[in-house]
Amino acid sequence: MKFSLASVLGTVALSLAGSSLLFNHSAAVAAPGAAPGNQTIVEIVTDAASAEPAEFSLLLDAVLYIADTNPDSTLVAGLFDDEQYTVFAPTNTAFGGLVEAIVDLLDPDVLENQGPFAAIDDLLGDGTVEAVVSYHVTFGRRASNSVVPPRRDRTINTLLEGASFTVNSAGVITAVGSTATIGPANISASNGVIHVIDAVLLPIDLGL
C-alpha cells in the first residue's frame, strides 16, 4: 500500500474533526488484557498532539515524515490499519532531548528548512528515522504484563530486522544506544497497545 503525505494528512484531519475529547493519559490507560479501544494508534497519537499541553506531536511528525519519504512504508500502513502492534511511544520531551544531544552534528540549513527528521536522515543516512521508529514497535498486542517481566530481563524483538531491546522488572528499557522507562502503560488502541516512554530508543550507539 502506497501512502502520500496528502492522504496521511487527510486521515489525521478526519481524526481530529471526529474527536471531541482531548487526549488524557489516565483516561486512555486500560488494565492489562483490556479489550481493544475504538481508535487506532495513529488516531490516539493525533489526539494527543492536538491536546493542551500537546504530547506525541513529534512522534506524529516522525510518522508523517516517513510517509512522505517512503510511500511504501509497511510501518506506516500498519499504524493506520488493522495490523496489531505494540508501540513504545517517546514523549515530546524525549524527542527534544535527542535532538538537543545531537544538534551540533546536524546540518543547520537542513535542520532549519526541512526539520529535525530530515536533518537526522541527512546525518546518518536515508531511512534512519524509519529504522529508529521501527525500533519502537513490536508485532502483536502486548500489555505491560507481557512486556515487563516479574524477575529476569525480557527481550523484545522489534520491527527493525534483527534488532531488540530488554526490559527489566522495574520497567526500564535497555536499548543498544539508550535507556528509557515505561509509564504510563497499556493505552489501548483498536490495532494495538501504546506504552509511553521517557527517552527515544536508539538501535545504534551514538555515544550519547
VEXVEX-935026 format. One record per residue: residue number from 1; chain; x, y negated, z negated of N, C-alpha, C in turn. Coordinates in nm, 2 decimals. Each point is the difference from the previous one (the first is absolute). Layout:
{NUM, "A", {X, Y, Z}, {X, Y, Z}, {X, Y, Z}} ...
This chain:
{1, "A", {0.08, 0.12, 0.00}, {-0.08, -0.12, 0.00}, {0.09, -0.12, 0.00}} {2, "A", {-0.03, -0.09, 0.09}, {0.08, -0.13, 0.01}, {-0.07, -0.11, -0.08}} {3, "A", {0.08, -0.08, -0.07}, {-0.05, -0.11, -0.07}, {0.06, -0.13, 0.05}} {4, "A", {-0.09, -0.10, 0.03}, {0.05, -0.13, 0.03}, {-0.02, -0.09, -0.13}} {5, "A", {0.08, -0.10, -0.01}, {-0.01, -0.09, -0.11}, {-0.14, -0.06, -0.01}} {6, "A", {-0.06, -0.03, 0.12}, {-0.13, -0.06, 0.00}, {-0.11, 0.10, -0.05}} {7, "A", {0.02, 0.13, 0.03}, {-0.10, 0.09, -0.05}, {0.01, 0.02, -0.15}} {8, "A", {0.12, 0.00, -0.05}, {0.02, 0.02, -0.14}, {-0.05, -0.12, -0.07}} {9, "A", {0.03, -0.12, 0.05}, {-0.05, -0.12, -0.07}, {-0.15, -0.01, 0.01}} {10, "A", {-0.06, 0.06, 0.10}, {-0.15, 0.00, 0.01}, {-0.05, 0.09, -0.11}} {11, "A", {0.06, 0.12, -0.02}, {-0.04, 0.09, -0.11}, {0.01, -0.07, -0.14}} {12, "A", {0.11, -0.07, -0.02}, {0.02, -0.07, -0.12}, {-0.10, -0.11, -0.02}} {13, "A", {-0.03, -0.07, 0.10}, {-0.11, -0.11, -0.01}, {-0.13, 0.06, -0.03}} {14, "A", {-0.04, 0.12, 0.06}, {-0.13, 0.06, -0.03}, {0.00, 0.05, -0.15}} {15, "A", {0.12, 0.05, -0.05}, {0.01, 0.04, -0.14}, {-0.03, -0.12, -0.09}} {16, "A", {0.06, -0.11, 0.03}, {-0.01, -0.12, -0.08}, {-0.15, -0.05, 0.00}} {17, "A", {-0.06, 0.00, 0.12}, {-0.13, -0.05, 0.01}, {-0.10, 0.09, -0.07}} {18, "A", {0.02, 0.13, 0.00}, {-0.09, 0.09, -0.06}, {0.02, 0.02, -0.15}} {19, "A", {0.10, -0.07, -0.06}, {0.03, 0.02, -0.14}, {-0.05, -0.11, -0.08}} {20, "A", {-0.08, 0.02, -0.10}, {-0.05, -0.10, -0.09}, {0.08, -0.01, -0.13}} {21, "A", {0.09, 0.09, -0.02}, {0.07, 0.01, -0.13}, {0.15, -0.02, 0.03}} {22, "A", {0.06, -0.08, -0.09}, {0.14, -0.01, 0.00}, {0.06, 0.12, -0.07}} {23, "A", {0.12, 0.04, 0.05}, {0.07, 0.11, -0.06}, {0.03, -0.02, -0.14}} {24, "A", {-0.02, 0.10, -0.08}, {0.03, 0.00, -0.14}, {0.06, 0.14, -0.04}} {25, "A", {0.13, 0.00, -0.04}, {0.06, 0.13, -0.03}, {-0.09, 0.09, -0.09}} {26, "A", {-0.05, -0.06, -0.11}, {-0.07, 0.08, -0.10}, {-0.13, 0.05, 0.06}} {27, "A", {-0.06, -0.07, 0.09}, {-0.13, 0.04, 0.06}, {0.02, 0.11, 0.10}} {28, "A", {0.12, 0.01, 0.06}, {0.02, 0.10, 0.11}, {0.07, 0.13, -0.06}} {29, "A", {0.06, -0.01, -0.12}, {0.07, 0.12, -0.05}, {-0.10, 0.11, -0.04}} {30, "A", {0.02, 0.12, 0.05}, {-0.08, 0.11, -0.03}, {0.07, 0.10, -0.07}} {31, "A", {-0.07, 0.09, -0.07}, {0.07, 0.11, -0.07}, {0.06, 0.10, 0.09}} {32, "A", {0.10, 0.07, -0.04}, {0.06, 0.10, 0.09}, {-0.11, 0.10, 0.05}} {33, "A", {0.00, 0.03, 0.13}, {-0.10, 0.09, 0.05}, {-0.13, -0.06, 0.03}} {34, "A", {-0.01, -0.13, -0.01}, {-0.13, -0.07, 0.03}, {-0.03, 0.01, 0.15}} {35, "A", {-0.13, -0.02, 0.03}, {-0.05, 0.01, 0.14}, {0.06, -0.11, 0.08}} {36, "A", {0.01, 0.02, 0.13}, {0.06, -0.11, 0.09}, {-0.09, -0.12, -0.01}} {37, "A", {0.07, -0.12, 0.01}, {-0.07, -0.13, 0.00}, {-0.07, -0.02, 0.13}} {38, "A", {-0.06, -0.12, 0.01}, {-0.07, -0.04, 0.13}, {0.08, -0.07, 0.10}} {39, "A", {0.12, -0.05, -0.04}, {0.08, -0.08, 0.09}, {0.13, 0.08, 0.03}} {40, "A", {0.05, -0.03, 0.12}, {0.13, 0.06, 0.04}, {0.11, -0.06, -0.08}} {41, "A", {0.12, 0.06, 0.01}, {0.12, -0.06, -0.06}, {0.02, -0.14, 0.05}} {42, "A", {-0.01, -0.02, 0.13}, {0.03, -0.14, 0.06}, {-0.11, -0.10, -0.05}} {43, "A", {-0.12, 0.05, -0.01}, {-0.11, -0.09, -0.04}, {0.03, -0.05, -0.15}} {44, "A", {0.04, 0.09, -0.08}, {0.03, -0.03, -0.14}, {0.12, -0.10, -0.01}} {45, "A", {0.10, 0.03, 0.08}, {0.12, -0.09, 0.01}, {-0.04, -0.14, 0.05}} {46, "A", {-0.09, 0.00, 0.10}, {-0.05, -0.13, 0.06}, {-0.08, -0.08, -0.11}} {47, "A", {-0.08, 0.07, -0.07}, {-0.08, -0.07, -0.11}, {0.10, -0.06, -0.10}} {48, "A", {0.10, 0.08, -0.04}, {0.10, -0.05, -0.09}, {0.07, -0.12, 0.05}} {49, "A", {0.03, 0.00, 0.13}, {0.08, -0.11, 0.06}, {-0.08, -0.13, 0.00}} {50, "A", {-0.14, 0.01, 0.00}, {-0.08, -0.11, 0.01}, {-0.05, -0.05, -0.14}} {51, "A", {0.04, 0.07, -0.10}, {-0.04, -0.04, -0.14}, {0.08, -0.11, -0.05}} {52, "A", {-0.04, -0.05, -0.12}, {0.07, -0.11, -0.06}, {0.03, 0.04, -0.15}} {53, "A", {0.12, 0.03, -0.04}, {0.12, -0.01, 0.09}, {0.01, 0.12, 0.10}} {54, "A", {0.06, -0.03, 0.11}, {0.01, 0.10, 0.11}, {0.10, 0.11, -0.05}} {55, "A", {-0.03, 0.12, 0.05}, {0.09, 0.11, -0.03}, {0.01, 0.09, 0.13}} {56, "A", {0.11, 0.06, 0.03}, {0.01, 0.09, 0.11}, {0.00, -0.08, 0.14}} {57, "A", {0.01, -0.13, 0.00}, {-0.01, -0.07, 0.12}, {0.13, 0.03, 0.08}} {58, "A", {0.11, 0.02, -0.06}, {0.13, 0.03, 0.07}, {-0.01, 0.14, 0.05}} {59, "A", {-0.06, 0.09, -0.07}, {-0.01, 0.14, 0.05}, {-0.09, 0.00, 0.12}} {60, "A", {-0.11, -0.08, 0.00}, {-0.09, -0.01, 0.11}, {0.08, -0.07, 0.12}} {61, "A", {0.08, -0.10, -0.03}, {0.08, -0.06, 0.11}, {0.10, 0.11, 0.06}} {62, "A", {0.05, 0.09, -0.08}, {0.09, 0.10, 0.05}, {-0.08, 0.09, 0.09}} {63, "A", {-0.12, 0.04, -0.04}, {-0.08, 0.09, 0.09}, {-0.03, -0.07, 0.13}} {64, "A", {-0.04, -0.13, 0.00}, {-0.03, -0.07, 0.12}, {0.12, -0.01, 0.09}} {65, "A", {0.12, -0.02, -0.07}, {0.12, -0.01, 0.08}, {0.03, 0.13, 0.07}} {66, "A", {-0.02, 0.11, -0.07}, {0.02, 0.13, 0.06}, {-0.09, 0.03, 0.12}} {67, "A", {-0.13, -0.04, -0.02}, {-0.10, 0.01, 0.11}, {0.04, -0.08, 0.12}} {68, "A", {0.06, -0.11, -0.02}, {0.04, -0.09, 0.11}, {0.12, 0.05, 0.07}} {69, "A", {0.10, 0.05, -0.08}, {0.12, 0.05, 0.07}, {0.00, 0.14, 0.04}} {70, "A", {-0.09, 0.08, -0.05}, {-0.02, 0.14, 0.04}, {-0.14, 0.04, 0.01}} {71, "A", {-0.07, -0.03, 0.12}, {-0.14, 0.02, 0.01}, {-0.04, 0.15, -0.01}} {72, "A", {0.10, 0.09, 0.02}, {-0.02, 0.15, -0.01}, {0.02, 0.05, -0.14}} {73, "A", {0.02, -0.09, -0.10}, {0.03, 0.05, -0.14}, {-0.10, 0.09, -0.06}} {74, "A", {0.04, 0.12, -0.03}, {-0.09, 0.10, -0.06}, {-0.03, -0.04, -0.15}} {75, "A", {0.10, -0.08, -0.06}, {-0.02, -0.05, -0.13}, {-0.12, -0.09, -0.01}} {76, "A", {0.00, -0.10, 0.09}, {-0.11, -0.10, 0.00}, {-0.13, 0.07, 0.03}} {77, "A", {0.00, 0.09, 0.10}, {-0.12, 0.07, 0.03}, {-0.06, 0.08, -0.12}} {78, "A", {0.09, 0.06, -0.08}, {-0.05, 0.07, -0.11}, {-0.05, -0.08, -0.11}} {79, "A", {0.06, -0.12, -0.02}, {-0.04, -0.09, -0.11}, {-0.14, -0.06, 0.03}} {80, "A", {-0.04, -0.01, 0.13}, {-0.12, -0.06, 0.04}, {-0.11, 0.11, 0.02}} {81, "A", {0.04, 0.13, 0.01}, {-0.09, 0.10, 0.04}, {-0.03, 0.10, -0.11}} {82, "A", {-0.03, 0.12, 0.03}, {-0.05, 0.10, -0.10}, {0.12, 0.09, -0.05}} {83, "A", {0.12, -0.02, 0.04}, {0.11, 0.07, -0.05}, {0.01, -0.02, -0.15}} {84, "A", {0.02, 0.10, -0.08}, {0.01, -0.02, -0.14}, {0.15, -0.02, -0.04}} {85, "A", {0.02, -0.12, -0.05}, {0.14, -0.04, -0.04}, {0.00, -0.04, -0.15}} {86, "A", {0.11, 0.01, -0.06}, {0.03, -0.06, -0.13}, {0.10, -0.11, 0.03}} {87, "A", {-0.03, -0.12, -0.04}, {0.09, -0.12, 0.02}, {0.05, -0.05, -0.13}} {88, "A", {0.13, -0.02, -0.01}, {0.06, -0.07, -0.11}, {0.02, -0.14, 0.04}} {89, "A", {-0.08, -0.09, -0.05}, {-0.02, -0.14, 0.06}, {0.08, -0.10, -0.08}} {90, "A", {0.11, -0.06, 0.06}, {0.07, -0.10, -0.07}, {-0.08, -0.13, -0.01}} {91, "A", {0.01, -0.07, -0.11}, {-0.06, -0.13, -0.02}, {0.07, -0.10, 0.08}} {92, "A", {-0.06, -0.12, 0.01}, {0.06, -0.11, 0.06}, {0.13, -0.04, -0.06}} {93, "A", {0.00, 0.01, -0.14}, {0.13, -0.03, -0.07}, {0.11, 0.10, 0.04}} {94, "A", {-0.04, 0.12, 0.02}, {0.10, 0.10, 0.04}, {0.06, -0.03, 0.13}} {95, "A", {-0.09, -0.03, 0.10}, {0.06, -0.04, 0.13}, {0.08, -0.12, 0.00}} {96, "A", {-0.05, -0.10, -0.08}, {0.08, -0.13, -0.01}, {0.13, 0.03, -0.06}} {97, "A", {0.01, 0.09, -0.10}, {0.13, 0.03, -0.06}, {0.10, 0.06, 0.10}} {98, "A", {-0.05, 0.09, 0.08}, {0.08, 0.06, 0.11}, {0.06, -0.11, 0.09}} {99, "A", {-0.09, -0.08, 0.05}, {0.04, -0.11, 0.10}, {0.10, -0.09, -0.07}} {100, "A", {-0.02, -0.04, -0.12}, {0.09, -0.08, -0.08}, {0.14, 0.06, -0.01}} {101, "A", {0.00, 0.13, -0.02}, {0.12, 0.07, -0.02}, {0.09, 0.01, 0.12}} {102, "A", {-0.07, 0.00, 0.12}, {0.08, 0.02, 0.13}, {-0.01, -0.13, 0.08}} {103, "A", {-0.05, -0.11, -0.05}, {-0.02, -0.12, 0.09}, {0.13, -0.05, 0.06}} {104, "A", {0.11, 0.01, -0.07}, {0.13, -0.05, 0.05}, {0.04, 0.09, 0.12}} {105, "A", {-0.05, 0.12, 0.02}, {0.04, 0.09, 0.11}, {-0.09, -0.02, 0.12}} {106, "A", {-0.11, -0.07, -0.02}, {-0.10, -0.01, 0.11}, {0.03, -0.12, 0.09}} {107, "A", {-0.03, 0.01, 0.13}, {0.02, -0.11, 0.09}, {-0.10, -0.11, -0.03}} {108, "A", {0.05, -0.12, -0.04}, {-0.10, -0.10, -0.05}, {-0.10, -0.05, 0.11}} {109, "A", {0.05, 0.01, 0.13}, {-0.09, -0.04, 0.11}, {-0.12, 0.10, 0.01}} {110, "A", {0.04, 0.13, 0.00}, {-0.11, 0.10, 0.01}, {-0.09, 0.00, -0.12}} {111, "A", {0.06, -0.02, -0.12}, {-0.08, -0.01, -0.12}, {-0.10, -0.11, 0.00}} {112, "A", {0.05, -0.12, 0.05}, {-0.09, -0.12, 0.01}, {-0.11, 0.01, 0.10}} {113, "A", {0.04, 0.05, 0.12}, {-0.09, 0.00, 0.11}, {-0.09, 0.13, 0.02}} {114, "A", {0.05, 0.11, -0.05}, {-0.07, 0.13, 0.02}, {-0.04, 0.07, -0.13}} {115, "A", {0.06, -0.05, -0.11}, {-0.04, 0.06, -0.13}, {0.10, 0.10, -0.05}} {116, "A", {-0.03, 0.04, -0.13}, {0.10, 0.09, -0.06}, {0.01, 0.14, 0.06}} {117, "A", {-0.11, 0.05, 0.05}, {0.00, 0.14, 0.05}, {0.08, 0.01, 0.13}} {118, "A", {-0.02, -0.10, 0.09}, {0.08, -0.01, 0.12}, {0.15, -0.02, -0.03}} {119, "A", {0.03, -0.08, -0.11}, {0.14, -0.02, -0.04}, {0.06, 0.13, -0.05}} {120, "A", {-0.08, 0.08, -0.07}, {0.06, 0.12, -0.05}, {0.02, 0.10, 0.11}} {121, "A", {-0.09, 0.01, 0.10}, {0.03, 0.08, 0.12}, {0.12, -0.05, 0.08}} {122, "A", {0.01, -0.13, 0.00}, {0.12, -0.06, 0.07}, {0.13, 0.04, -0.06}} {123, "A", {0.00, 0.00, -0.14}, {0.12, 0.04, -0.07}, {0.03, 0.14, 0.00}} {124, "A", {-0.10, 0.09, -0.02}, {0.02, 0.14, -0.02}, {-0.04, 0.09, 0.12}} {125, "A", {-0.06, -0.06, 0.10}, {-0.04, 0.08, 0.12}, {-0.15, 0.01, 0.01}} {126, "A", {-0.04, 0.00, 0.13}, {-0.14, 0.01, 0.03}, {-0.06, 0.13, -0.07}} {127, "A", {-0.12, -0.02, -0.06}, {-0.07, 0.11, -0.06}, {0.04, 0.02, -0.15}} {128, "A", {0.08, -0.09, -0.05}, {0.04, 0.01, -0.14}, {-0.12, -0.02, -0.09}} {129, "A", {-0.08, -0.10, 0.03}, {-0.11, -0.04, -0.09}, {-0.10, 0.12, 0.00}} {130, "A", {-0.03, 0.06, 0.12}, {-0.09, 0.11, 0.01}, {0.05, 0.12, -0.08}} {131, "A", {0.14, 0.02, 0.00}, {0.06, 0.11, -0.07}, {-0.02, -0.02, -0.15}} {132, "A", {0.02, -0.13, -0.05}, {-0.01, -0.03, -0.14}, {-0.14, 0.02, -0.05}} {133, "A", {-0.10, -0.05, 0.08}, {-0.14, 0.01, -0.04}, {-0.04, 0.15, 0.00}} {134, "A", {0.05, 0.08, 0.10}, {-0.03, 0.14, 0.00}, {0.06, 0.07, -0.12}} {135, "A", {0.10, -0.05, -0.05}, {0.06, 0.06, -0.12}, {-0.08, -0.02, -0.13}} {136, "A", {-0.10, -0.09, 0.01}, {-0.10, -0.02, -0.11}, {-0.13, 0.08, 0.02}} {137, "A", {0.00, 0.09, 0.09}, {-0.12, 0.07, 0.03}, {0.02, 0.15, 0.01}} {138, "A", {-0.09, 0.08, -0.06}, {0.01, 0.15, 0.01}, {-0.13, 0.05, 0.04}} {139, "A", {0.00, 0.12, 0.07}, {-0.12, 0.06, 0.04}, {-0.09, 0.05, -0.11}} {140, "A", {-0.13, -0.01, 0.02}, {-0.09, 0.05, -0.10}, {-0.05, -0.10, -0.10}} {141, "A", {-0.10, 0.05, -0.08}, {-0.06, -0.09, -0.10}, {0.06, 0.04, -0.13}} {142, "A", {0.09, -0.07, -0.06}, {0.08, 0.04, -0.12}, {-0.03, -0.10, -0.11}} {143, "A", {-0.08, 0.04, -0.09}, {-0.02, -0.08, -0.12}, {0.12, 0.00, -0.09}} {144, "A", {0.00, -0.08, -0.10}, {0.12, -0.02, -0.09}, {0.04, 0.13, -0.06}} {145, "A", {-0.09, 0.09, -0.03}, {0.03, 0.13, -0.06}, {0.07, 0.09, 0.09}} {146, "A", {0.00, -0.02, 0.13}, {0.08, 0.08, 0.09}, {0.12, -0.08, 0.05}} {147, "A", {0.03, -0.12, -0.05}, {0.12, -0.07, 0.03}, {0.09, -0.01, -0.12}} {148, "A", {-0.06, -0.04, -0.11}, {0.09, -0.02, -0.13}, {0.00, 0.14, -0.07}} {149, "A", {0.12, 0.06, -0.02}, {0.01, 0.13, -0.06}, {-0.02, -0.01, -0.15}} {150, "A", {-0.04, 0.11, -0.06}, {0.00, 0.01, -0.15}, {0.14, 0.00, -0.06}} {151, "A", {0.09, 0.06, 0.07}, {0.14, 0.02, -0.06}, {0.11, -0.03, 0.11}} {152, "A", {0.03, 0.10, 0.08}, {0.11, -0.01, 0.09}, {-0.04, -0.10, 0.12}} {153, "A", {0.11, -0.06, 0.05}, {-0.03, -0.09, 0.12}, {-0.06, 0.07, 0.11}} {154, "A", {-0.09, -0.07, 0.07}, {-0.07, 0.05, 0.11}, {0.04, -0.06, 0.13}} {155, "A", {0.03, 0.07, 0.11}, {0.04, -0.05, 0.13}, {-0.12, -0.03, 0.08}} {156, "A", {-0.01, -0.11, 0.06}, {-0.10, -0.04, 0.09}, {0.05, -0.02, 0.14}} {157, "A", {-0.04, 0.09, 0.09}, {0.04, -0.01, 0.14}, {-0.09, -0.11, 0.07}} {158, "A", {0.07, -0.08, 0.08}, {-0.07, -0.12, 0.06}, {-0.02, 0.02, 0.15}} {159, "A", {-0.08, -0.09, 0.06}, {-0.02, 0.00, 0.15}, {0.13, -0.03, 0.07}} {160, "A", {0.10, -0.06, -0.06}, {0.13, -0.02, 0.06}, {0.07, 0.14, 0.01}} {161, "A", {0.02, 0.05, 0.12}, {0.05, 0.13, 0.01}, {0.13, 0.03, -0.07}} {162, "A", {0.00, 0.10, -0.08}, {0.11, 0.04, -0.08}, {0.03, -0.08, -0.12}} {163, "A", {-0.08, -0.10, -0.04}, {0.02, -0.09, -0.11}, {-0.10, 0.03, -0.11}} {164, "A", {0.05, 0.00, -0.12}, {-0.08, 0.02, -0.12}, {0.05, -0.09, -0.12}} {165, "A", {-0.08, 0.00, -0.10}, {0.04, -0.07, -0.13}, {-0.05, 0.08, -0.11}} {166, "A", {0.05, -0.03, -0.12}, {-0.04, 0.08, -0.12}, {-0.08, -0.09, -0.10}} {167, "A", {-0.09, 0.06, -0.07}, {-0.07, -0.07, -0.11}, {0.02, 0.07, -0.13}} {168, "A", {0.02, -0.08, -0.10}, {0.02, 0.07, -0.13}, {-0.13, -0.01, -0.09}} {169, "A", {0.00, 0.05, -0.11}, {-0.12, 0.01, -0.09}, {-0.05, -0.14, -0.05}} {170, "A", {0.09, -0.10, 0.01}, {-0.04, -0.14, -0.03}, {-0.06, -0.07, 0.11}} {171, "A", {-0.01, 0.06, 0.12}, {-0.05, -0.07, 0.12}, {0.11, -0.09, 0.07}} {172, "A", {0.12, 0.03, -0.03}, {0.11, -0.07, 0.07}, {0.05, 0.07, 0.12}} {173, "A", {0.00, -0.07, 0.11}, {0.04, 0.06, 0.13}, {0.15, -0.03, 0.02}} {174, "A", {0.07, 0.10, 0.04}, {0.14, -0.02, 0.04}, {0.01, 0.03, 0.15}} {175, "A", {0.02, -0.10, 0.08}, {0.02, 0.01, 0.14}, {0.15, 0.00, 0.04}} {176, "A", {0.03, 0.01, 0.13}, {0.14, 0.00, 0.04}, {0.07, -0.12, -0.04}} {177, "A", {-0.07, -0.12, 0.02}, {0.07, -0.13, -0.02}, {-0.07, -0.09, -0.10}} {178, "A", {-0.09, 0.05, -0.08}, {-0.07, -0.08, -0.10}, {-0.08, 0.08, -0.09}} {179, "A", {-0.05, -0.07, -0.11}, {-0.09, 0.07, -0.09}, {-0.13, -0.09, -0.02}} {180, "A", {-0.11, 0.07, -0.04}, {-0.12, -0.08, -0.02}, {-0.09, 0.08, -0.10}} {181, "A", {-0.09, -0.07, -0.06}, {-0.09, 0.05, -0.09}, {-0.15, 0.00, 0.05}} {182, "A", {-0.07, 0.11, -0.02}, {-0.14, 0.01, 0.04}, {-0.09, -0.07, -0.10}} {183, "A", {-0.10, -0.08, 0.05}, {-0.10, -0.05, -0.08}, {-0.05, -0.13, 0.05}} {184, "A", {-0.14, -0.02, 0.02}, {-0.10, 0.10, -0.03}, {0.00, 0.12, 0.10}} {185, "A", {-0.06, 0.11, -0.03}, {-0.01, 0.12, 0.08}, {-0.14, 0.03, 0.04}} {186, "A", {-0.02, 0.09, 0.09}, {-0.13, 0.06, 0.03}, {-0.10, -0.10, 0.06}} {187, "A", {0.04, -0.09, 0.09}, {-0.09, -0.08, 0.07}, {-0.06, 0.08, 0.11}} {188, "A", {-0.13, 0.04, -0.01}, {-0.06, 0.09, 0.09}, {-0.05, -0.06, 0.13}} {189, "A", {0.05, 0.05, 0.11}, {-0.05, -0.04, 0.14}, {-0.07, 0.11, 0.06}} {190, "A", {-0.07, -0.03, 0.11}, {-0.07, 0.11, 0.08}, {0.10, 0.09, 0.07}} {191, "A", {0.12, -0.05, 0.03}, {0.10, 0.08, 0.07}, {0.12, 0.02, -0.08}} {192, "A", {-0.01, 0.00, -0.14}, {0.12, 0.02, -0.08}, {0.00, -0.07, -0.13}} {193, "A", {0.12, -0.01, -0.06}, {0.01, -0.06, -0.13}, {0.12, -0.10, 0.00}} {194, "A", {-0.02, -0.11, -0.07}, {0.11, -0.10, -0.01}, {0.05, 0.00, -0.14}} {195, "A", {0.14, 0.01, -0.02}, {0.06, -0.03, -0.12}, {0.09, -0.12, 0.01}} {196, "A", {-0.03, -0.10, -0.08}, {0.08, -0.13, 0.00}, {0.14, 0.03, -0.06}} {197, "A", {0.10, -0.06, 0.06}, {0.13, 0.01, -0.05}, {0.07, -0.14, 0.00}} {198, "A", {0.10, -0.02, -0.09}, {0.05, -0.13, -0.02}, {0.13, -0.03, 0.07}} {199, "A", {0.04, 0.08, 0.09}, {0.12, -0.02, 0.09}, {-0.02, 0.07, 0.13}} {200, "A", {0.07, -0.05, 0.10}, {0.00, 0.07, 0.13}, {0.09, 0.12, 0.00}} {201, "A", {-0.04, 0.11, 0.05}, {0.08, 0.12, 0.00}, {0.08, 0.00, 0.13}} {202, "A", {0.13, 0.02, -0.02}, {0.10, -0.01, 0.11}, {0.05, 0.14, 0.03}} {203, "A", {-0.01, 0.05, 0.13}, {0.05, 0.13, 0.04}, {0.14, 0.00, 0.03}} {204, "A", {0.07, -0.12, -0.01}, {0.14, -0.01, 0.02}, {0.06, -0.08, -0.12}} {205, "A", {0.12, 0.01, -0.03}, {0.07, -0.07, -0.11}, {0.06, -0.13, 0.06}} {206, "A", {-0.06, -0.11, -0.03}, {0.06, -0.13, 0.04}, {0.09, -0.06, -0.10}} {207, "A", {0.03, 0.07, -0.11}, {0.09, -0.05, -0.10}, {-0.06, -0.11, -0.08}} {208, "A", {-0.14, -0.01, -0.01}, {-0.06, -0.10, -0.07}, {0.00, 0.02, -0.15}} 
